[in-house]
């Protein structure tokens, strides 16, 4: 019974990580294909590429960790390296989510005077430098997290997928770990919450103004604004869940809690990928194009089979 439960759990975790990896690779491939064809990537596309790149690293490292726990159960050093990579990808995703929300906040909201108004005019040329600078904080935090730990705790569970290593802390190192957790989870969460709330208020005011001028239909611009608002709300909910899962996983050593949190945590990259695809015109159009081609190919194949069957003479 335990072996069957462990096998089912491991299979589910692997499927979740594969789905997250496929979703992230699809988003990166679409943007790279457009860039190769000469279509420039705007700052939003650049942030999304970085965000999904770290989602792909997160899913890939977790999938490799699961396979190592099944095939090489005693390879704690490999699992520790994969845990560092996973932590680094999570922290990077946190800051790039905050960066995406800040960019929407600066570009969508109406800033007439002051620093934000000047930043709105000059933010596009600054985005490559900002994106480059964001990479260094997760790297430093991951190094401090791993170097300040006292050792490695291995979860005591019958499921190979949960035979993972975690960093342990004591004394002053506990304060360091909590400070890093606040910096890399609390600050991005605060940024995402404040900017998203301000964006939603601004979009609601703009929506009401457009409905008064254009009518109930609102036109295509209103649909774009509504889609942006829905995307930001979904990202906010997603990010709160992601931070909660990360904190619980780091602080809890209960086996049953790990089952639920890993089930949710491994599904986060695919959920974020779906949110980004539905909220981005280029990604949504590419996804619909692939689905239409697949549907047309399936219908064409079915017609070919029926035509071949009809052309055969009756015996």
C-alpha positions in Angstrom: 0.0 0.0 0.0 2.8 2.4 0.9 4.6 1.5 -2.3 1.5 2.2 -4.4 0.9 5.5 -2.6 4.5 6.5 -3.1 4.5 5.6 -6.8 1.3 7.6 -7.5 2.6 10.6 -5.6 5.9 10.5 -7.4 4.1 10.2 -10.8 1.8 13.2 -10.0 4.8 15.3 -9.0 6.7 14.4 -12.1 3.7 15.3 -14.3 3.3 18.6 -12.6 7.0 19.5 -13.2 6.8 18.4 -16.8 3.7 20.5 -17.3 5.4 23.5 -15.8 8.6 22.9 -17.9 6.5 22.6 -21.1 4.5 25.7 -20.4 7.7 27.7 -19.6 9.5 26.5 -22.7 6.5 27.3 -24.9 6.5 30.9 -23.7 10.3 31.3 -24.1 10.1 29.7 -27.6 7.4 32.0 -28.8 9.2 35.1 -27.7 12.6 33.9 -29.1 10.9 33.0 -32.4 9.4 36.5 -32.7 12.8 38.0 -31.8 14.6 35.9 -34.5 12.0 37.0 -37.1 12.9 40.6 -36.3 10.0 41.5 -34.0 11.4 43.3 -31.0 10.7 42.3 -27.4 9.1 45.1 -25.4 10.0 45.3 -21.7 6.9 43.2 -20.7 8.1 40.4 -23.0 11.6 40.7 -21.6 10.3 40.3 -18.0 8.1 37.4 -19.0 11.0 35.6 -20.7 13.1 36.0 -17.5 10.2 35.0 -15.3 9.4 31.8 -17.3 13.1 31.0 -17.6 13.3 30.7 -13.8 10.0 28.8 -13.8 11.6 26.3 -16.2 14.7 26.1 -13.9 12.4 25.5 -10.9 10.4 22.7 -12.7 13.6 21.2 -14.1 15.5 21.1 -10.8 12.5 19.7 -8.9 12.0 17.0 -11.6 15.7 16.1 -11.4 15.5 16.0 -7.6 12.5 13.6 -7.7 14.4 11.3 -10.2 17.5 11.4 -8.0 15.5 10.6 -4.9 14.1 7.5 -6.7 17.2 6.4 -8.6 19.9 7.7 -6.2 18.3 7.8 -2.7 21.6 8.4 -0.9 22.9 11.3 -3.1 22.4 14.0 -0.5 25.1 16.3 -2.0 23.3 16.3 -5.4 20.0 16.9 -3.7 21.5 19.8 -1.8 22.7 21.4 -5.0 19.3 20.9 -6.6 17.7 22.5 -3.5 20.0 25.6 -3.9 19.0 25.9 -7.6 15.3 25.5 -6.7 15.6 28.2 -4.0 17.4 30.5 -6.4 14.7 30.1 -9.0 11.9 30.8 -6.5 13.6 34.0 -5.3 14.2 35.1 -8.8 10.6 34.5 -9.8 9.5 36.5 -6.7 11.5 39.6 -7.8 10.5 39.4 -11.5 6.9 39.1 -10.5 7.4 42.3 -8.5 9.2 43.9 -11.4 6.3 43.0 -13.8 3.8 44.6 -11.5 5.9 47.7 -11.0 6.2 48.1 -14.8 2.4 47.8 -15.2 2.0 50.3 -12.3 4.3 52.9 -13.9 3.0 52.5 -17.5 -0.8 52.1 -16.9 -1.5 54.5 -14.0 -1.7 58.2 -14.7 1.3 60.0 -13.2 1.1 63.7 -14.0 3.8 65.1 -11.8 6.9 64.1 -9.9 9.3 61.2 -10.0 6.8 58.6 -11.3 5.8 60.8 -14.3 9.5 61.2 -15.2 10.0 57.5 -14.7 7.1 56.7 -17.0 8.8 58.5 -19.8 12.2 56.9 -19.3 11.4 53.4 -18.0 11.7 51.5 -21.3 15.4 52.2 -21.9 16.1 51.5 -18.2 14.4 48.0 -18.2 17.4 46.0 -19.5 19.6 47.4 -16.7 16.9 46.8 -14.1 16.4 43.2 -15.3 20.2 42.6 -15.1 20.3 44.1 -11.5 17.5 41.9 -10.3 19.6 38.7 -10.9 22.1 39.6 -8.3 19.9 39.7 -5.2 18.6 36.1 -5.5 22.2 34.9 -6.2 23.5 36.6 -3.0 20.5 35.5 -0.9 20.9 31.9 -2.1 24.6 31.9 -1.2 24.0 33.3 2.2 21.1 30.9 2.8 23.3 27.9 2.0 26.5 29.1 3.7 24.8 30.1 7.0 23.0 26.8 7.4 24.2 24.4 10.1 23.6 21.3 8.0 21.0 19.4 6.0 17.8 17.9 7.3 16.4 15.0 5.2 12.6 14.6 5.3 11.7 11.3 7.0 9.0 9.9 4.7 8.2 6.7 2.8 7.6 8.6 -0.4 10.8 8.8 -2.5 9.5 12.1 -4.0 9.8 13.7 -0.6 13.2 12.4 0.4 14.5 15.9 0.0 17.2 17.8 1.9 16.4 21.1 3.7 18.8 23.6 5.3 18.7 23.8 9.1 19.6 26.9 11.2 20.2 27.7 14.8 21.2 30.7 16.9 22.0 33.8 14.9 21.6 31.9 11.7 17.9 31.7 12.3 17.7 35.5 12.3 19.6 35.6 9.1 17.3 33.0 7.5 14.2 34.9 8.6 15.6 38.3 7.4 16.4 36.8 4.0 12.9 35.3 3.8 11.4 38.7 4.6 13.5 40.5 2.0 12.8 38.0 -0.7 9.2 37.1 0.1 7.8 40.0 2.2 9.1 42.9 0.1 8.0 41.5 -3.3 4.6 40.5 -1.8 4.2 44.1 -0.6 5.2 45.5 -4.0 2.8 43.2 -5.8 -0.1 43.9 -3.5 0.3 47.7 -3.5 0.9 48.1 -7.2 -1.8 45.7 -8.2 -4.4 47.4 -5.9 -3.4 50.8 -7.4 -3.7 49.4 -10.9 -7.1 47.9 -10.3 -8.4 51.2 -8.9 -7.0 53.1 -11.9 -8.4 50.6 -14.4 -11.9 50.8 -12.7 -11.9 54.6 -13.0 -10.7 54.4 -16.6 -13.3 51.7 -17.4 -16.1 53.8 -16.0 -14.9 56.8 -18.0 -14.7 54.8 -21.2 -18.2 53.3 -20.7 -19.6 56.8 -20.3 -18.0 58.0 -23.5 -18.2 54.8 -25.7 -21.1 52.9 -24.2 -21.6 49.6 -22.5 -19.5 47.8 -25.2 -16.5 49.9 -24.3 -14.6 49.0 -27.5 -11.4 47.0 -27.9 -9.4 49.2 -25.5 -11.7 48.5 -22.7 -11.3 44.7 -23.3 -7.6 45.1 -23.2 -7.8 47.0 -19.9 -10.1 44.4 -18.4 -7.8 41.6 -19.4 -4.9 43.5 -17.8 -6.8 43.8 -14.6 -7.8 40.2 -14.5 -4.2 39.2 -15.2 -2.9 41.3 -12.4 -5.5 39.9 -9.9 -4.6 36.3 -10.9 -0.9 37.1 -10.5 -1.5 38.6 -7.1 -3.5 35.5 -5.9 -0.9 33.3 -7.4 2.0 35.1 -5.7 0.3 35.0 -2.3 -0.2 31.3 -2.6 3.4 30.7 -3.8 4.8 32.7 -0.9 2.6 30.8 1.6 3.7 27.5 0.1 7.4 28.4 0.3 7.2 29.6 3.9 5.3 26.5 5.0 7.7 24.2 3.3 10.7 25.9 4.8 9.3 26.0 8.3 7.4 22.7 8.6 8.8 19.2 9.0 5.4 17.5 9.1 5.1 14.7 6.5 1.4 15.3 5.7 2.0 19.1 5.3 4.8 18.3 2.8 2.5 16.2 0.7 0.0 19.0 0.2 2.6 21.8 -0.2 4.6 20.0 -2.7 1.4 19.1 -4.6 0.6 22.8 -4.8 4.2 24.1 -5.2 5.0 21.9 -8.2 1.9 23.1 -9.9 2.8 26.8 -9.6 4.9 27.2 -12.8 2.2 25.7 -15.0 -0.4 27.9 -13.3 1.7 31.0 -13.8 2.4 30.0 -17.4 -1.4 29.7 -18.0 -2.0 33.2 -16.5 0.7 34.8 -18.6 -0.5 33.0 -21.8 -4.1 34.1 -21.3 -3.1 37.7 -20.5 -0.6 38.3 -23.3 -1.8 38.8 -26.9 1.3 37.3 -28.6 1.3 34.1 -26.4 -2.4 33.6 -26.6 -2.4 34.1 -30.4 0.4 31.5 -30.7 -1.4 29.0 -28.5 -4.6 29.4 -30.5 -2.7 29.1 -33.8 -1.2 25.8 -32.7 -4.6 24.5 -31.5 -6.3 25.5 -34.8 -3.5 23.8 -36.8 -3.8 20.6 -34.7 -7.6 20.7 -35.0 -7.4 21.2 -38.8 -4.9 18.4 -39.1 -7.1 16.1 -37.1 -10.1 16.9 -39.2 -8.2 16.5 -42.4 -6.9 13.1 -41.2 -10.4 12.0 -40.3 -11.8 13.0 -43.7 -8.9 11.1 -45.4 -9.8 8.0 -43.5 -13.5 8.2 -44.3 -12.8 9.0 -48.0 -10.5 6.0 -48.3 -13.0 3.7 -46.7 -15.8 5.0 -49.1 -13.6 4.4 -52.2 -13.2 0.7 -51.5 -15.6 -1.5 -53.5 -18.2 -3.5 -51.6 -17.4 -7.2 -51.3 
